[in-house]
Amino acid sequence: MSENVVHLHKNTEPPTLDASVTTLTVVPDSPAAPLWVRSGRAVKAAVTHERTTTTARAVARHGLYVWGGARIVSRRTWDGRTAARYERMLRAAEAAGNYEVAAEWEERGQRFRDARHRRRMDLLHSPVDAAKGALVGTGMGIGALVALGVVLAIANEDAAQVVTPLMAVIEFIRLLITIVTVVWGPLVTIGPFLTLLALWAVGHHQQAAPAWALPANIRSGEGEPITPSIVVKALRDLGVPALARAIKEMGDAGASMLGPITIAGCGIEVDVTLPSGVATNEVQGKRRKLAENLTRHEHEVFITIPEAARTVRLWIADSGALDEPIGPSPLVTDETMTANYKTGKAPWGQDLRGDAAAISLYQRHLLVTGLSNQGKTAALRALALWLALGRSVQFWIADLKGIGDWAMFEGIAQVLIEGPSDDHVIQATEMVEEAVEEMNRRIEERRRDPSIVFEPLIVLVDEAQLAFMCPVVGHDKRPYGGSKATSRYFMAVRKLHNQGRAVDVLMWQGTQDPTDQNLPKLVREGAHTRASLVLGTESQARMALGDKAVDGGAAPHLLRQGLDKGTLVVASDGITIPAGQASITVRTHFIDEEPAAEIADRAKALRDGVATLRVVDRSEERDALADVAAVLGDAPRLRTNEVLKRLHALDANVYGDRWTNDRLKALLEEHGEEPKKSHGVMVVHRDHVLRALVNRDAEGSASTAE
């Protein structure tokens, strides 16, 4: 008897269909469906089709334009005939707490009523006066015509011409009546259509139709023009109760809060005088909601505080305008451009109005900060490239990123340090300290000769946060980093900030992600020009620009990371800032490495030639392992601290502050040995060092043989 075999694995082969099996395919909406069902679906599809809804919306919209236009014209007529306008303005001024303006509107309204009363009183006498005037005028006219006829009759010796002028006037009147009789019928027929067309034009201009009937681009807010009513409605719906109540009491005259709406670059600008009881910071804190009420993104609305009391200034961009590039830098397009340190201004970019933003660098310390990879180095480098076109300016540069962003300054800068290690930070600190000595020398010379003029010296440290965070401590027990009075870098920068401007020794720093630890308060407040790219928090914005700028509307923390690269908020007296504002937003020109190198070549051509000192790792000049063996001498072992002291005595320039226990340990481990503890103290064994030398020599011989 055969047994059935049960397969425990899944058969992946598709089943073979039997030709005798009929497959039934269910087709939706088959012709067999009832006629009323198919008809209903067809009607529904036709009614809900996009073309049908668009047509219906267009018909409704244009019909409602007529209704809205009639309402607007009626309101204007009512305002012109009555004192309603004055009453609204009076209520608006009272709601805003501006009682002087309220009294002025009350006086205007009273004058309007007095004039209207006089006109109405004149109407009581006007029929009699009109009748008298008509009789006198008719009599004088007939008399004049008869006199003219007498003159014609005498001249032509024909008495019949006495009535000729009178008959001509009568014939002219008959002709006018005939024309009116012919035209009146068509005019009566066409007149209503012309009236409807005029009302439609008014409604269309004011978009006087419900939102659902408006075109899709206006319903979505894309490209929607900013009008006073839109601004007032956005402010009313802002969620500030006192503001909403005041606007409600103002009625339709809420626009009295607004100044003129003016075109400003790729957007518009308007000043808003807030009602009594509403603070400016209440509106500033609602920036996102205000932008959304205006059908804009948050980054497309800027709120600043001008000099006028209880006033906010709104700048509202055209939709998408801030995402468009601003074009190349004049440094790239104008090969004849040169720089004047004292009187010139560097072309940095464009402000939000679309005007060129140029900044003076004369005797101003500079600080540029922001998050990583947002364009800080490019913005800082653009200023240095412009200044390099002035042949008298000297540069000492420390690039603590060390990836070649400043390599084009070789041949321009007298000192160029490139690298992120502690060694490079130490070299940068020594460079700044040497700048302090240069400053003191210049001050002494200026004391002896007040008329002496020095060439400007720009001491530039990019990625300066590495200098402030450097953990290395020198042989004099003073740390290189930190923010205390013992910190070498911190104190050197402070000294330059205090006195360097007087003798044109200027400190420029670029740093990222500022905190109190990597950008101390005294250093950031010592910069005359402070600029910030996008930041993470408002507290960082205050560190970068100061409380005054942020309280006045500066908001680098509201820029978009990655999307607003190169957009800076600048607080400086070296750049033109609108009256009453504490900062300005600048969209900087981006100069890539290749055009930057071309600009640097033009700068080199203007100079007589500069030998750039490239500071390198000086420990490479000596054989450190052999030096360790030499300082050990015949001693079988020495404490690591003693070895470091002997190395420092051997060559203080090489084995100074940068050599630590960790570095000595790393040197030995590299060749298979390391310091050991003896009685709880780290020591270096002479045998281990000699063995490390043998290992290194053996490795070198093997690599040579290969």
C-alpha positions in Angstrom: 0.0 0.0 0.0 1.4 3.3 -1.0 1.6 6.1 1.5 0.9 9.8 0.8 4.0 12.0 1.1 3.5 15.4 2.8 6.0 18.0 1.6 7.0 20.4 4.3 8.5 23.0 2.0 6.6 25.6 0.0 6.3 24.9 -3.7 7.4 28.1 -5.5 6.4 26.9 -8.9 3.2 28.5 -10.3 0.3 26.1 -10.6 -0.4 24.7 -14.0 -3.9 25.8 -15.2 -6.2 23.2 -16.6 -7.5 24.1 -20.0 -10.9 22.8 -19.0 -11.2 25.3 -16.1 -12.9 28.6 -17.0 -11.6 31.7 -15.3 -14.2 34.3 -14.3 -13.0 37.9 -14.3 -15.1 40.4 -12.5 -15.1 43.7 -14.3 -16.4 46.7 -12.3 -19.0 48.9 -13.8 -20.0 46.2 -16.3 -22.6 47.1 -18.9 -24.9 44.8 -17.0 -25.2 47.4 -14.2 -28.6 49.2 -14.1 -29.0 52.2 -16.4 -29.8 54.5 -13.5 -26.6 53.5 -11.6 -24.4 54.2 -14.7 -26.2 57.4 -15.3 -25.8 58.6 -11.7 -22.0 57.7 -11.8 -21.6 59.6 -15.0 -23.4 62.6 -13.7 -21.3 62.5 -10.5 -18.1 62.3 -12.5 -19.1 65.2 -14.7 -20.2 67.4 -11.7 -17.1 66.7 -9.7 -14.6 66.9 -12.6 -11.9 69.5 -12.1 -12.9 71.4 -15.2 -16.6 71.6 -14.0 -15.6 72.8 -10.6 -13.2 75.4 -12.0 -15.9 76.7 -14.4 -18.5 76.9 -11.7 -16.1 78.7 -9.4 -15.3 81.2 -12.1 -18.9 81.9 -12.8 -19.7 82.3 -9.1 -16.6 84.5 -8.7 -17.4 86.9 -11.5 -21.0 87.1 -10.3 -19.9 87.8 -6.8 -17.5 90.5 -8.1 -20.6 92.5 -9.2 -22.2 92.1 -5.8 -19.0 92.9 -3.9 -18.4 95.9 -6.2 -21.9 97.2 -5.5 -21.3 96.9 -1.8 -18.0 98.8 -2.1 -19.5 101.5 -4.2 -22.5 101.8 -1.8 -20.2 102.1 1.1 -18.1 104.8 -0.6 -21.2 106.7 -1.5 -22.5 106.5 2.0 -19.1 107.7 3.4 -19.1 110.6 0.9 -22.6 111.7 1.9 -22.4 111.2 5.6 -20.0 111.6 8.5 -19.5 107.8 8.9 -15.9 108.0 7.8 -15.1 110.6 10.5 -16.9 108.5 13.1 -14.8 105.4 12.2 -11.6 107.3 12.3 -12.6 108.8 15.7 -13.3 105.4 17.2 -10.0 104.0 15.7 -7.9 106.8 17.3 -9.7 106.4 20.6 -9.1 102.6 20.5 -5.4 103.2 19.7 -5.1 105.6 22.7 -4.2 108.5 20.4 -6.5 111.2 21.7 -4.9 114.1 19.9 -5.7 112.4 16.6 -9.2 111.6 17.9 -9.8 115.3 18.6 -8.6 116.2 15.1 -11.0 113.8 13.5 -13.8 115.0 15.7 -13.1 118.6 14.5 -13.0 117.5 10.9 -16.4 115.7 11.3 -17.9 118.8 12.9 -16.7 120.9 10.0 -18.2 118.4 7.5 -21.6 118.6 9.3 -21.5 122.4 9.3 -20.8 122.5 5.6 -23.6 119.9 4.9 -26.1 122.0 7.0 -25.3 125.1 5.0 -25.8 123.2 1.7 -29.2 122.0 2.9 -30.2 125.4 4.0 -29.2 126.8 0.6 -31.5 124.2 -1.0 -34.6 126.0 0.5 -33.8 129.1 -1.5 -32.3 127.5 -4.5 -35.6 126.9 -6.5 -36.6 130.6 -6.4 -33.1 131.6 -7.1 -32.9 129.1 -10.0 -36.2 130.3 -11.5 -35.0 133.9 -11.2 -31.7 133.0 -12.8 -33.4 131.1 -15.6 -35.7 134.0 -16.4 -32.9 136.6 -16.3 -30.7 134.3 -18.3 -33.3 133.6 -20.9 -34.2 137.3 -21.3 -30.6 138.3 -21.6 -29.9 135.5 -24.1 -32.9 136.5 -26.3 -32.0 140.1 -26.1 -28.4 139.3 -27.1 -29.6 137.2 -30.0 -32.0 139.9 -31.2 -29.3 142.5 -30.9 -27.0 140.3 -33.0 -29.8 139.9 -35.6 -30.3 143.7 -35.8 -26.6 144.1 -36.5 -26.8 141.5 -39.3 -29.9 143.1 -40.7 -28.3 146.5 -40.9 -25.1 145.1 -42.3 -27.0 143.1 -45.0 -29.8 145.6 -45.4 -32.3 142.8 -44.9 -34.9 143.2 -42.0 -35.7 139.5 -42.1 -32.2 138.6 -40.6 -33.2 140.2 -37.3 -34.6 136.8 -36.2 -31.8 134.7 -37.9 -29.6 134.1 -34.7 -32.7 133.3 -32.7 -33.9 130.8 -35.2 -30.5 129.2 -35.4 -30.5 128.6 -31.7 -34.0 127.2 -31.8 -32.9 124.8 -34.6 -29.8 123.7 -32.6 -32.1 122.9 -29.6 -34.4 120.9 -31.9 -31.3 119.0 -33.2 -30.2 118.2 -29.6 -33.7 116.9 -28.8 -33.6 114.7 -31.9 -30.2 113.3 -31.0 -31.4 112.5 -27.4 -34.5 110.9 -28.8 -32.5 108.6 -31.0 -29.8 107.8 -28.4 -32.1 107.5 -25.4 -33.5 104.0 -26.3 -30.1 102.3 -26.8 -28.7 104.1 -23.8 -31.4 102.9 -21.6 -30.8 99.4 -22.9 -27.0 99.4 -22.6 -26.8 101.5 -19.4 -27.5 98.7 -16.9 -24.8 96.5 -18.5 -22.3 99.4 -18.3 -23.2 99.8 -14.7 -22.8 96.1 -14.0 -19.4 96.2 -15.8 -18.3 99.1 -13.7 -19.3 97.3 -10.5 -17.6 94.2 -11.7 -14.4 96.1 -12.3 -14.5 97.5 -8.7 -15.1 94.1 -7.3 -12.4 92.4 -9.4 -9.9 95.0 -8.3 -10.7 94.5 -4.6 -11.0 90.7 -5.0 -14.5 91.1 -3.4 -15.5 87.5 -3.5 -15.5 84.6 -0.9 -12.2 82.7 -0.6 -13.7 79.5 -2.0 -14.5 81.3 -5.3 -11.1 82.9 -5.8 -8.5 81.4 -8.1 -6.3 78.6 -6.7 -3.1 80.7 -6.5 -4.8 83.3 -4.4 -6.7 80.8 -2.2 -3.3 79.1 -1.4 -1.7 82.4 -0.7 0.9 82.0 -3.5 1.6 85.4 -4.9 -1.1 87.1 -2.9 -0.5 90.8 -2.8 -0.2 92.4 0.6 -3.0 95.0 1.2 -3.9 97.0 4.3 -6.9 94.8 5.0 -4.7 91.6 4.9 -2.2 93.1 7.3 -4.9 94.3 9.7 -6.7 90.9 9.6 -3.3 89.1 10.2 -2.7 91.3 13.3 -6.3 90.8 14.5 -5.9 87.0 14.4 -2.5 87.1 16.0 -3.8 85.9 19.4 -3.1 89.1 21.3 -6.4 89.8 23.1 -5.8 93.6 23.6 -4.8 94.0 19.9 -7.9 92.0 18.7 -10.3 94.1 20.9 -8.7 97.4 19.7 -9.0 96.4 16.1 -12.6 95.3 16.6 -13.5 98.7 18.2 -11.8 100.4 15.2 -14.3 98.9 12.9 -13.3 98.9 9.2 -10.8 101.7 10.0 -8.3 99.3 11.5 -5.9 100.3 8.7 -5.4 103.5 10.5 -2.7 101.7 12.5 -0.7 101.2 9.3 1.7 103.6 7.6 2.2 103.6 3.9 2.9 100.2 2.3 6.1 100.7 0.2 7.9 98.3 -2.1 11.2 97.3 -0.5 13.4 95.1 -2.7 11.8 91.7 -3.2 8.9 92.5 -0.8 7.1 95.3 1.0 7.6 97.3 4.2 5.0 98.8 6.5 5.1 100.4 9.9 2.3 99.4 12.3 1.5 101.7 15.3 0.1 99.4 18.0 -2.9 100.4 20.1 -2.5 101.3 23.7 -2.0 98.3 25.9 -0.1 96.2 23.3 3.7 95.9 23.6 6.0 95.4 20.6 7.5 92.2 22.0 4.0 90.6 22.0 4.0 91.0 18.2 7.6 90.0 17.8 7.0 86.8 19.7 4.3 85.8 17.3 6.4 86.0 14.1 5.5 82.5 12.8 1.8 83.0 13.4 1.9 86.4 11.8 3.7 85.0 8.8 1.2 82.3 8.4 -1.7 84.8 8.7 -0.1 86.7 5.8 0.2 83.4 3.8 4.0 83.5 4.1 6.7 81.3 5.6 8.3 82.3 8.8 11.6 83.2 7.1 9.7 85.6 4.7 8.6 88.0 7.5 11.0 90.2 9.5 9.8 92.3 12.5 12.0 95.1 13.7 11.5 98.0 16.1 12.0 101.5 14.7 12.5 104.7 16.7 8.8 105.6 16.9 7.2 104.5 20.1 4.7 101.6 20.1 5.6 100.8 16.5 6.8 97.6 14.7 8.2 97.6 11.2 7.1 94.6 9.1 9.1 93.5 6.0 7.2 90.9 4.1 8.9 89.1 1.2 7.3 88.1 -2.0 6.6 84.3 -1.9 9.7 82.4 -2.7 11.8 85.5 -3.4 14.3 84.8 -0.7 15.1 81.4 -2.2 16.4 83.0 -5.4 20.2 83.5 -5.7 21.5 87.1 -5.6 24.2 86.8 -8.2 28.0 86.9 -8.2 30.2 89.2 -6.2 31.5 92.4 -7.8 34.9 91.1 -6.8 34.4 88.4 -9.4 32.8 90.4 -12.1 34.9 93.6 -11.8 38.6 92.7 -12.4 39.6 96.3 -12.0 38.3 96.7 -8.5 40.7 97.8 -5.8 40.3 98.4 -2.0 40.7 101.4 0.1 41.0 100.4 3.8 40.2 103.9 5.2 37.5 105.2 2.9 36.2 102.2 1.0 33.5 99.6 1.7 33.7 95.9 1.0 30.9 94.6 -1.3 29.4 91.9 0.9 26.0 91.1 -0.6 22.5 92.5 -0.7 20.0 93.5 2.0 16.4 92.4 2.0 15.4 95.5 -0.1 17.7 94.2 -2.9 20.2 97.1 -2.3 23.9 96.5 -2.3 25.2 95.9 1.2 28.7 97.2 1.6 30.6 97.4 4.9 33.5 99.5 6.2 36.3 97.6 7.8 38.3 100.7 8.9 39.5 100.3 12.5 36.8 97.7 13.4 37.4 94.4 15.1 35.3 91.7 13.5 33.4 88.6 14.8 31.5 86.2 12.5 29.7 83.3 14.0 27.1 80.7 13.3 26.5 77.0 13.1 28.8 74.7 11.2 28.8 74.6 7.4 26.6 77.6 7.0 29.0 79.9 5.1 31.0 81.5 7.9 34.4 81.0 6.3 33.2 82.2 2.9 31.7 85.4 4.4 34.8 86.1 6.3 37.1 85.3 3.4 35.1 87.6 1.0 36.0 90.6 3.3 39.6 89.6 3.5 39.8 89.2 -0.3 38.5 92.7 -0.9 40.9 94.1 1.7 43.8 92.2 0.1 43.2 94.4 -3.0 44.6 97.3 -1.0 48.3 96.8 -1.3 49.2 98.3 2.1 47.1 95.8 4.3 49.1 93.1 6.1 47.6 89.7 7.1 48.5 87.2 9.8 46.1 84.3 9.4 45.5 81.1 11.4 43.1 78.7 9.8 42.4 76.2 12.6 40.2 74.1 10.3 43.2 73.4 8.1 41.5 72.1 4.9 42.8 74.8 2.5 40.1 77.4 2.8 42.8 80.1 3.1 45.5 78.6 1.0 45.1 81.3 -1.7 46.5 83.8 0.8 50.0 82.3 0.5 52.0 85.2 -1.0 49.6 87.7 0.5 49.7 86.9 4.3 53.0 87.3 6.2 51.9 84.4 8.4 49.7 81.5 7.5 48.9 78.7 10.0 46.8 75.8 8.8 45.7 72.9 11.0 43.3 71.8 13.8 45.7 70.3 16.3 46.8 71.6 19.7 50.1 72.5 18.1 48.4 74.7 15.6 46.4 76.3 18.3 49.6 77.1 20.2 51.1 78.6 17.1 48.0 80.7 16.6 48.2 81.9 20.2 51.8 82.8 19.8 50.9 84.7 16.6 48.2 86.8 18.4 50.7 87.4 21.3 53.2 88.7 18.7 50.5 90.9 17.4 50.1 92.4 20.9 53.9 93.1 20.9 53.6 94.7 17.5 50.7 96.8 18.8 52.8 97.9 21.8 55.7 98.8 19.5 53.4 100.9 17.4 51.9 102.6 20.4 55.4 103.5 21.6 56.3 105.0 18.2 53.0 106.9 18.1 53.9 108.4 21.5 57.2 109.6 20.1 55.7 110.8 16.8 51.9 111.4 16.9 51.9 112.0 13.1 53.1 108.5 12.2 50.8 106.3 10.1 51.0 102.5 10.3 50.0 100.0 7.7 46.9 98.1 8.8 47.5 94.6 10.2 44.6 92.1 10.2 45.1 89.3 12.7 42.6 86.6 11.6 41.8 83.4 13.4 39.2 81.1 11.8 37.6 78.4 14.0 38.6 80.4 17.0 36.5 78.2 19.3 39.4 75.7 19.1 41.7 78.3 20.7 39.3 79.0 23.5 38.8 75.3 24.2 42.4 74.3 24.0 43.3 72.1 27.0 47.1 72.5 26.8 48.9 74.2 29.7 52.3 75.9 29.2 55.4 75.4 31.1 54.6 78.6 33.0 51.4 76.9 34.2 49.2 79.2 32.1 46.6 77.5 29.9 46.4 78.4 26.3 42.6 78.2 26.2 39.9 79.2 28.6 38.3 82.5 29.5 40.2 83.4 32.7 42.9 86.1 33.2 45.5 83.3 33.0 44.4 82.2 29.5 47.1 83.2 27.0 44.8 83.4 23.9 42.0 85.1 25.7 44.2 87.8 27.2 46.0 88.4 23.9 42.7 89.0 22.1 41.5 91.2 24.9 44.6 93.4 24.7 44.1 93.8 20.9 40.5 94.7 21.5 41.4 97.3 24.1 44.2 99.2 22.2 44.7 97.7 18.8 42.3 99.9 16.9 44.3 103.0 17.7 47.3 101.7 15.7 45.4 99.7 13.1 46.1 96.3 14.6 42.7 94.6 14.2 41.4 91.2 15.4 39.1 89.2 13.1 37.6 86.0 14.4 35.4 83.3 12.9 33.8 80.9 15.3 30.9 78.4 15.3 28.1 77.3 17.6 28.9 80.0 20.3 28.7 79.3 24.0 30.1 81.0 27.0 32.9 78.5 27.0 34.1 78.8 23.4 33.3 82.5 23.0 33.7 84.4 26.2 31.6 87.5 26.9 34.4 90.0 27.0 35.8 88.8 23.7 32.5 88.9 21.8 31.6 92.3 23.1 35.0 93.7 22.1 34.2 93.3 18.4 32.9 96.5 16.6 31.3 94.4 13.9 29.3 91.4 14.9 27.7 89.1 12.3 25.8 85.9 12.7 24.6 83.2 10.4 21.9 80.8 11.4 22.0 79.8 15.1 20.2 77.2 17.2 18.7 79.3 20.0 17.8 82.9 21.0 20.4 82.7 23.8 23.1 82.0 21.1 21.8 84.9 19.1 22.2 87.2 22.1 25.8 85.9 22.5 26.6 86.6 18.9 24.9 90.0 18.4 24.1 91.4 21.9 20.9 92.0 23.7 20.2 95.3 22.0 20.2 93.8 18.5 18.0 90.8 19.4 15.5 93.0 21.4 15.4 95.2 18.3 14.4 92.3 16.0 17.6 90.5 15.1 16.8 86.8 14.8 19.6 84.7 13.4 18.1 81.8 15.3 15.0 81.9 13.1 17.0 81.5 9.9 16.7 78.1 8.2 19.7 75.8 8.7 21.0 74.6 5.3 18.6 76.8 3.3 19.8 80.2 4.4 23.5 79.6 3.9 25.4 82.8 3.6 22.6 84.9 5.1 24.0 87.1 7.9 22.4 89.3 10.6 24.9 92.2 11.1 25.2 94.6 13.9 27.7 97.3 13.1 28.2 101.0 12.6 30.2 100.1 9.5 27.2 99.2 7.4 24.1 101.2 6.6 21.3 100.2 8.8 17.7 101.6 8.4 17.0 104.4 10.9 15.8 103.1 14.3 17.0 99.5 13.8 19.9 97.8 15.5 20.8 95.3 12.8 20.4 94.4 9.2 20.0 91.1 7.4 22.5 90.6 4.5 22.5 87.9 1.9 26.2 87.6 1.1 27.8 86.8 -2.2 29.3 83.4 -2.3 32.9 83.3 -3.8 34.0 79.7 -4.5 37.6 78.6 -4.2 38.5 79.0 -7.9 37.3 82.6 -8.3 38.7 83.3 -4.8 42.1 82.1 -6.0 41.8 84.4 -9.1 41.0 87.4 -6.8 44.0 86.5 -4.7 46.2 86.4 -7.8 45.0 90.0 -8.7 45.9 91.0 -5.1 49.4 89.5 -5.4 49.9 91.4 -8.7 49.3 94.6 -6.8 51.9 93.8 -4.2 55.7 93.8 -4.5 55.8 90.3 -3.3 55.3 88.8 0.2 57.2 85.9 1.6 54.6 83.9 3.6 55.8 82.2 6.7 54.0 78.9 6.8 54.2 77.7 10.4 54.8 73.9 10.4 55.1 71.2 13.1 58.6 72.0 14.2 59.0 68.6 16.0 59.5 67.1 12.6 62.9 68.8 12.4 64.3 66.6 15.2 64.4 62.9 15.9 62.3 62.8 19.0 63.0 59.2 19.8 66.8 59.7 19.6 66.5 62.8 21.7 64.7 60.8 24.4 67.5 58.3 24.4 70.0 61.1 24.6 68.5 62.8 27.6 68.2 59.4 29.4 72.0 59.1 29.1 73.3 56.2 31.2 70.4 56.3 33.7 68.4 53.0 33.5 65.2 54.8 34.0 63.8 58.3 34.7 60.5 59.8 35.6 58.5 61.0 32.6 58.4 64.5 34.1 62.2 64.5 34.3 62.4 63.3 30.7 60.1 66.2 29.6 62.2 68.8 31.5 65.4 67.5 29.9 63.8 67.6 26.4 62.7 71.2 27.0 66.2 72.1 28.1 67.5 70.4 24.9 65.3 72.4 22.5 62.7 74.7 24.1 61.2 75.6 20.7 60.5 72.0 19.9 59.9 70.4 23.2 58.2 73.2 25.0 54.6 73.5 26.0 53.3 71.1 23.3 55.1 68.0 24.8 53.1 66.3 27.5 53.1 62.8 29.2 50.5 61.7 26.7 52.6 62.7 23.7 55.7 61.0 25.1 53.7 57.8 25.7 52.3 58.0 22.2 55.9 58.3 20.8 57.0 55.1 22.5 53.8 53.1 21.8 54.3 53.9 18.1 57.4 51.8 18.2 56.1 49.0 20.4 57.2 50.3 23.8 55.5 52.4 26.5 56.4 54.0 29.9 55.9 51.8 32.9 55.1 52.5 36.5 57.8 52.0 39.1 56.7 52.4 42.7 53.5 54.1 41.6 55.3 56.7 39.4 55.4 56.7 35.5 59.0 56.2 34.3 60.8 55.7 31.0 63.2 52.8 30.8 66.4 53.3 28.8 66.3 49.7 27.6 62.8 50.2 26.3 63.8 53.4 24.4 66.8 51.6 22.8 64.6 48.7 21.8 62.2 51.1 20.3 65.1 52.6 18.2 66.1 49.2 17.1 62.5 48.4 16.1 62.2 51.6 14.1 65.4 51.0 12.3 64.4 47.5 11.5 61.1 48.7 10.1 62.9 51.3 8.0 65.3 48.7 6.6 62.5 46.4 5.8 60.5 49.0 4.0 63.7 50.0 2.0 64.3 46.4 1.0 60.8 46.1 -0.3 
